[in-house]
Amino acid sequence: MNSKSTKALSPEDLLRRLSLSKFLLKEGKLALERHGTYSHGLATSLFQDATEIFLLTVGMHRNVDLGQNPSFVAVLNKIVALVPIVVHHKYTLLRLNKARVMFKHEGLTTLDRNEVITFAENVTNFLTDVCATELGIDFTGVSLADAIGHRRTQNWISQAESELEAGNIDKALQKASGAMTIYLAHSFRHDPAFKKSRHRRHHWMFPSPRKLYTSNPSIEVRDRNSNLLSKLIQFAKWANEYIEISSDRVHLLARGVDVSAFDKFGAITPRALVMPDGHIRVAEIDAVDSPTVDDVRFCIDTVIDTALALRNNRPPETLGTQYSPLRIPVTCNTNIIVNPQMSELEHIREASLGETLEVHPDFQHFPDSNYLPIIQDGDVAFVSKDCVEQPSIDSVEDANAS
C-alpha cells in the first residue's frame, strides 16, 4: 500500500475512488458465485481490496498523513481513531484481513464459504454505513458519472449500467451510444463549427470510425464499364468526410479526449442521432457483431472519461456563459423534461417545491402554452407552467437591470 500524500481529494477523485471500491466489492461477489477452486480466496482478496481503498479514501478525505506503505491494520487503526462508527466494524475487518493473508501469503485455498459470504455482508454494511455518515454519500448509488454534472447524460449512463446488470448487452450499448451523443451535443453547443453544421455534428462521427476501417475509396480505372466521373465524385465525398472526421479529432484532442478509446467506442456502439425534437434515435446492434460484457463496460467507462475530459477542458469563452438572470420558484414538485413535443416524454430530473429555476431568455417565443422553457445544465429544457411562478417581460427587464 503506497500512500504518503495528505492532499485533500477533489470531488471527482473522491467519486473515482469510491467507484473503484464499489467495483471491487461487486467483483468479489461475482467471484464468490463461481464456485471454483480459488473462488473463495479471490472473493476474500477483492473484499479486502475494496475495504482498503475505501479506508485510504477516508484518510485522504480527512487529510490524514498515513505514512509510507502503511499496512492495512495501521490504516484501520488510524481511521478508527478519527471515525467512531468504524469501531463497530473493526473486528470483522480484521478477520477479513487475516483470511486474505492466509489465502494470498500462506496459500490456503479451503476458506469456509459461509465465512466468505459473511465477509461480503460485513464489507457491504461497512462501506454503506461509513460512506453515509462520514462522506454523506449513498454508497449504493455511487458512480463516477455523478462527477459529469450533466443530468441527462448521467441518466443515460445509469440506464446503460442497469441494462448491463440485467444482461441486456445490446440495450446497454445503445444507451451508452446515446449518452455519448447527448454529451457531445451539449459540450460543443457553443462551437461555431457545430452551429454551422448542426445536423452532422448532432451525431458527430458515429459510426464513422467503423466506416473509416471498412470504406474503400480506391478507383478501379481498369473496369471499362465503370463511370469514372461517378467514381471521382464518390472519392471526393469520401475525402471530404475524412477531412471532417480529422477536424473532429482535432477538436477532441484539444479537449483532452483519448481519441484511441473514442474510436474503439465508435466501432463497438451503434449509431445515435439527436433528432430535432431532442429525442435520441439509436440504431439496432449489427447482427454480425458479438459485443461482450467487457465491451459494454469499456464503452460506459469511455463515455464517462470523455465527458469528464470535455468538462474539465472547456474553452474559456464557454465557462461564464449565462442564458438569463431571471429565476423563478417551483410551487409544487414536478418533472423537468427534454421537450414536450417528444412522443414519449423524457424526464431529466424532478424539481422540488421551493427550488428556483433559470428561465430561458426567449421564453415568450416558445409556442407550447403548457410548458415553460428553462435552462438545465446549460441546455434548454421544459417544466410545467402549473408548477412554477409565471415570468413576465417586466420581470426579465427587472432582472437584467439588477
JOSULBEL-V927082 format. One record per backbone hydrogen bond with DSSP energy under -0.5 kcal/mol. CO is the residue of the C=O (numbers start at 0). NH is the residue of the N-H. If there is no record, write none. Layout:
CO,NH  CO,NH
This chain:
0,2  9,13  10,14  11,15  12,16  13,17  14,18  15,19  16,20  17,21  18,22  19,23  20,24  21,25  22,26  23,27  24,28  25,29  26,30  27,31  28,32  30,33  31,34  35,38  37,41  38,42  39,43  40,44  41,45  42,46  43,47  44,48  45,49  46,50  47,51  48,52  49,53  50,54  51,55  52,56  53,57  54,58  55,59  56,60  57,61  58,63  59,62  63,65  70,74  71,75  72,76  73,77  74,78  75,79  76,80  77,81  78,81  78,82  81,83  82,85  83,86  84,87  85,88  85,89  86,89  86,90  88,92  89,93  90,94  91,95  92,96  93,97  94,98  95,99  96,100  97,101  98,102  99,103  100,104  100,105  101,107  102,106  106,108  111,115  112,116  113,117  114,118  115,119  116,120  117,121  118,122  119,123  120,124  121,125  122,126  123,127  124,128  125,129  126,130  127,131  128,132  129,133  129,134  130,134  130,135  130,136  131,135  136,138  137,140  138,141  142,145  143,146  144,147  149,153  150,154  151,155  152,156  153,157  154,158  155,159  156,160  157,161  158,162  159,163  160,164  161,165  162,167  163,166  166,168  167,171  168,172  169,173  170,174  171,175  172,176  173,177  174,178  175,179  176,180  177,181  178,182  179,183  180,184  181,185  182,186  183,187  185,188  187,190  190,194  191,195  192,196  194,197  196,200  197,201  198,201  198,202  199,202  199,203  202,205  204,207  204,208  206,209  206,210  207,211  208,212  209,213  210,214  217,219  218,220  219,222  221,223  222,225  225,227  226,230  227,231  228,232  229,233  230,234  231,235  232,236  233,237  234,238  235,239  236,240  237,241  238,242  239,243  240,244  241,245  242,246  243,247  244,248  245,249  246,250  247,251  248,252  249,253  250,254  251,254  251,256  252,255  256,258  257,261  258,262  259,263  260,264  261,265  262,266  263,267  264,267  264,268  270,282  272,274  272,280  274,277  278,274  278,280  279,281  280,272  285,288  291,295  292,296  293,297  294,298  295,299  296,300  297,301  298,302  299,303  300,304  301,305  302,306  303,307  304,308  305,309  306,310  307,311  308,312  310,313  314,317  314,318  315,318  315,319  317,320  325,358  327,356  328,388  329,353  333,350  334,336  335,347  335,348  336,381  338,341  342,344  344,346  345,337  348,335  350,333  351,354  354,329  356,327  356,358  357,374  359,362  361,364  362,365  369,384  371,382  372,359  373,375  373,380  374,357  375,378  378,375  380,373  381,336  382,371  383,386  384,387  386,330  386,331  391,395  392,396  393,397  394,398  395,399  396,400  397,401
